[in-house]
């Protein structure tokens, strides 16, 4: 069974520079300058930022739903609430 193209392209665009994942440094994942490959014989310049995947539409909808959860009445068990908060931080890169 073949993998759909949309699945192959998932999470390949960087939030930081807008460049394709394959343009990032192969060891450090640093962003290419201006999100582009250098031209001709010019050396590739690298930013200090590193690759961060864009969320897919489905992932962004899930994040939105999770962020809208409320626990004012402590109906969500504490350990589960901590997992939710940690997941949000990781997705947002905080």
C-alpha positions in Angstrom: 0.0 0.0 0.0 1.4 3.4 -1.0 1.6 6.3 1.5 -0.5 9.3 0.4 1.5 12.4 -0.5 -0.2 14.4 2.2 1.1 12.0 4.8 4.7 12.3 3.4 4.6 16.1 3.5 3.1 16.3 7.0 5.3 18.3 9.4 7.9 19.2 6.8 7.6 23.0 6.9 9.4 24.9 9.6 7.5 27.3 11.8 10.7 29.3 12.4 12.0 29.9 8.9 9.3 28.6 6.5 11.8 26.3 4.8 11.4 22.6 4.0 12.7 20.2 6.6 15.4 18.9 4.1 17.0 22.3 3.9 17.9 22.3 7.6 21.4 21.3 8.7 21.6 17.5 8.8 23.3 17.3 12.2 22.0 20.3 14.1 18.7 21.0 12.3 19.5 24.7 12.3 17.4 26.8 9.9 18.9 27.9 6.6 19.3 31.7 6.3 16.1 33.1 5.0 14.6 29.6 4.8 16.4 29.0 1.5 19.3 27.1 0.1 22.4 29.2 -0.9 22.9 29.9 -4.6 25.9 28.8 -6.6 29.2 28.4 -4.8 28.2 30.6 -1.9 28.5 28.7 1.5 25.2 27.9 3.2 24.5 30.3 6.1 22.7 29.0 9.2 20.4 30.8 11.6 20.5 30.1 15.4 16.9 28.8 15.3 16.2 25.1 14.7 13.5 23.2 12.8 10.0 23.2 14.4 7.3 21.5 12.4 4.1 23.3 11.5 1.0 21.6 12.9 -1.3 19.9 10.4 -4.9 21.1 10.3 -6.0 18.1 12.4 -3.3 18.7 15.0 -4.1 22.4 15.2 -7.8 21.5 15.8 -6.9 19.1 18.5 -4.6 21.7 20.2 -7.4 24.2 20.1 -9.8 21.7 21.7 -7.3 20.8 24.4 -6.6 24.5 25.2 -10.3 25.1 25.7 -10.6 22.4 28.4 -11.4 23.9 31.7 -10.6 22.4 35.1 -11.9 25.0 37.5 -13.9 22.4 39.4 -11.0 19.9 39.4 -13.1 17.3 37.6 -10.0 16.3 35.6 -7.7 14.2 37.8 -4.5 16.1 38.7 -2.1 13.7 36.9 -4.2 14.0 33.7 -4.3 17.8 33.9 -0.5 17.9 34.3 -0.1 15.7 31.2 -2.5 18.0 29.2 -0.6 21.2 30.3 2.8 19.6 29.5 1.5 18.5 26.0 0.4 22.0 25.2 3.8 23.4 26.3 5.6 20.9 24.1 3.5 21.6 21.0 3.9 25.3 21.4 7.6 25.0 22.1 7.4 26.8 25.5 
